[in-house]
Amino acid sequence: MGTFPRAGEVDVGSVGVEAVATLFIGMIRAQAQLECLMHPQARPSAAQKDRWVRLAVTTFLKAFGVARN
């Protein structure tokens, strides 16, 4: 996933840190929770979990990331 954003690389704007953190955690766990509820006998693979995390991080950075020059 590359490097973790350093100070100043994420702009939470008027949303606020707490709300943005809640949104991020929700993106990370939402799909897995839904899968477990809808298909309790199935277990997501490591690759599927990785995909969910990558999608959440990519979405988060597109929404709140600061463009690098």
N, C-alpha and C positions, 0 to 999 in steps of 0.2 A: 504494500500500500504506500510505499514511499516513506517520507519523513513526516513526523507529527507536526502540525502547524505550530510555529513559534508565536510568541507574543506579537500581536498586531496583525496576524494573518487571518484572524477570524473576526468579523464585525457583527456583533449581536444587535447593534442598533437599538431601537426603541423596544425591541422584544424582551431583552434582558437575559442575563446569563442563566438564571434558574429555568425560565421558560424554554430557552434553547436547549439546555441540558435535558429537560423533560422530553422535548421533541426528538432529540437524538436517541435517547434510551428507548422511546416508544418505537422508533424506526427499527432499532436493533432487535427488539423482542417481539414485535407484533406478528410477523409472519410465522415465526416459530410457535408462538402461542396458538395461533389460528390452526396451524397444521396439527398440533397436538390435540386440540379440541375436535377437529373435524375427522382426524385419522389417528386415534389413540394407539393403534397397533403398529403404526409406521414410525420409523426413526429416521430423521434427516441425516444424510451423509455429511461427512466433514466438508466435502466440496460444496454441498448445498448451503451449509452454515456459512462458509467462507463467502459464497456468492451474496447471501443476504447482508452480511457485514459490509462487503465492498459496495453494494448498492446504497446502503445507508450512509456510508462515509462519502461516497461520490455525491449523493443528493445533498447531504449536509454542507459539503464544501461548495457546491454550486449555489446554494441558498445563502450561505453566510461567509464564504471564503472571500478574502480580499485579493484582487488580481495582482499578480507579481509583475514587475516591470523588467 
